[in-house]
């Protein structure tokens, strides 16, 4: 009986090794999705260089709301990171609050982006720029929505007490995806909103 108890105590918690299979799976997903965004941004720069029309056609983009939205998305990433650190330190209420704040900030990003889309004077079929703009930001919005679903599930699991200081791999994996979404937005924001000022 004592041998059984010793064996049970010696079993690893979660996946064996430093990184779980889910972590590597999400990393592989990030590489493929990163390639997609790399291709989209390359297409934007290539077609901008080939276009004879003024770029962007409607003049330079306004930076205030997209800049604010960028700060909101970066803040959400910080709160996802804080959630994981709080779990490691056994501060479960703080981890729950951090994840809830990250989720609310992510939803705020979506609301502001949709509001920005509704106020544009062009759509996806208006011109080349509009097509590229809505394709790039639309793909990013899709990734944000997937990330929000992941954060909602993690928040629910946190509220149900599924995680502790030893078992929180899902938070790490979900956080990795959310950080990727935020990092991609930095490239999208730089491409669509800042580089037109350099032409």
N, C-alpha and C positions, 0 to 999 in steps of 0.2 A: 504494500500500500504506500509506503514512504517513497519507493522508487517512482510510482505513478505521480505522486505529488511533486517530486523533484522535476520530473519530465514536464509536467504541466507548467511549472514555474519557469522552466527554461525555454518554453516556446516563444518565438519572436512575436512582437506586436505588430500587426500589419504585414506589409511585404518585407521580405528579407533584403537586406542591403540598404544603401542610403536613399535610393529613389525607387518609388513604386512603379509598377507597370503602367498605371494610369498616367503618371507624370511623363514617362517617355512617350506614351501615346499622344498626349496633348502637345508635347514638344514637336512630334512629327506633324501634327495638324497645323501647328503654328508655322512650321517651315513651309508647308504647302500653301497655306493661306497668305503668308508673307510674300511668297512668289507671285500669287495672284495680284496683290496690291502693288508689288514692284512692277509687274507688267502694265497694270492700269496707269501708274504714275509715269512710266516710261512712254506709254502711248500719249499721255497728256503733253509731255514735253516735246515729243517728236512732232505731233500734229500742230502744236503751238508754233514750232519753228517753221513748219511748212505753210502755215496759214498766211494768207495775204491780208486778211481783215484785221482790224484792231483787236488786240487780245488783252483782257476780255472785251467782247463787243459793246457791252453796256457801261464801260468805264471800270475804274479800279474798285475792287470790293471794299465794303465797309468792314472795319476790323473789330468794332466794339463788341457786338454780340458774339461773333465767333471766338474772339479772344477770351471773353468771359466764359463761354462754353468750354474752351480748352482748359481753363483753370478749374472749372467744375469737374471735368472728367479726371484731371490729374488728382484733385482732392479725393475723388471717390477711390482712386487707386491707392492713395495713402491710407484711407480707412480700411480697405481690404487687407493691406499689409499690417495695419495695427490690429485688426481682428485676429490674425494668425499669431502675432506676438502676445496678445492678451491670453489666448488659449494656452500657449506655451508657459505663461506665467500663472496659469490657473485663475485668471480674472475673467470668469465666464460671463458675468453681466456686462463687463466692458466690451468683451468680444461681440456679444449680441448687439450692443449699441453701435459699435463700429460697423458691423455688417449692415445694420439697418440704415445708418447714415450713408454708407457707400451705395446702397440700393436707391435711396431717395435722390442722391446726387446724380446717379445714372439715369433715373427717370427724368430728372430735371434737364439733363443733357438732351434727351429725346424730345421733350416738349419744346425746348428752345430751337432745336434743329428743325422740327416740323413747322414752327412759327416762322423761321427764316425762309424755309422753302415756300411757304404760302405768300410771302411778300416779294418774291422775285418776279421780275418782269418777263422772264423767259422760262420755258419749260424744256423737257428733254428733246422735243422735236423742233425747237426754234432755230437752233444753229449748232455748229460743231462744239462750241464751248459749252452750251447748255447740255448737250448730250453727254459730254465728258464729265461735267460737274455732277449731274444727277446720277450717272453710273457710278462714279467713285464714291460720292457721299452716300448713295443708296446702298452700295455693298457694305460700306462701313456701318451704316445704320442697322443693316441686317445682323452684322456681327455684334453690335451693341445690344440688340434685342435678345439674341442668343445668350450673351453674357448676363443680361438682367435675369433671364430665366434661371441661369445657374446660380446667381446670387440669391434669388428668391428661395430656391431649393436649399441652399446652404443656410440661409437665415432660418428656415423652418426646422432644419435638422439641429441647428444650434439651440433653438427654442425648445426642442424636444429632448435636448441633452445627449445627442448622439456622439458628441466629441468631448475629449478630455485632453490633458497635457501630453498623453502618449498616442492618442488616436485622433488625428486631424488631417490625414493625407488628402481627403476630399477638399478641404479648405485650401491647402497648398496648390492642388491641381486646378481648382476653380479660379483661384487668385492668379495663377500663371496665365490662364486664358484672358482674364480681365486686364491684366497688365499689358498683354499683347494688344488688345483692342485699344487701350490708351496710347500705347507707343505708336501704333499705326496712325491714330488721329494726329499725332504730332507731324508726321510726314504729309498727311493729307492737308492739314492746316497750312503748313509751310508751302506746299505746292500750290494750292488753290487760292490762298489769301495773301501770302507774303511775296511769292516770286513775281506776281504781276507788277509789283512796285519796282522791280529791278529792270524791266524791259524799257 
